[in-house]
């Protein structure tokens, strides 16, 4: 919000966002909303009687494997875009990219770890296994996970 106020107060070229900055802010809002809705849906599912140890596959969770992490990733990409919109030196953009790369690396590690845990916990659930064949982190656009490659090799 500080960045939004600074842009509104000072209309110099360095403080104007342009399409990249505006796209970044929109991605932040969409990512935060997506993550929040996914977290709320999973919490609601888990508090229902008998669902504590069951696989959540309702709402956004029926579309992709980890919608909360997908939303968070979109948020951080939006933050990156909003930030680089005001940077004019290549060194600033480089270090900002390093931050984004670090965050996305942590997110990928979390997704891989939770994916392996899910495969272990729900390996006897035919509906879960079918879902994992059809859906991935990005929904129908499915990329193979490290855990799946290891399972296929064994």
Secondary structure, DSSP 8 states (H G I E B T S, - for coil): -HHHHHHHH--SGGG--HHHHHHHHHHHHHHHHHHHHHHHHHHHHHHSTT-TTS---SGGGGT-TTHHHHHHHHHHHHHHHHHHTT--SHHHHHHHHHHHHHHHHHHHHHHHHHHHHHHHHTTT-HHHHHHHHH-BTBBTB----HHHHHHHH-
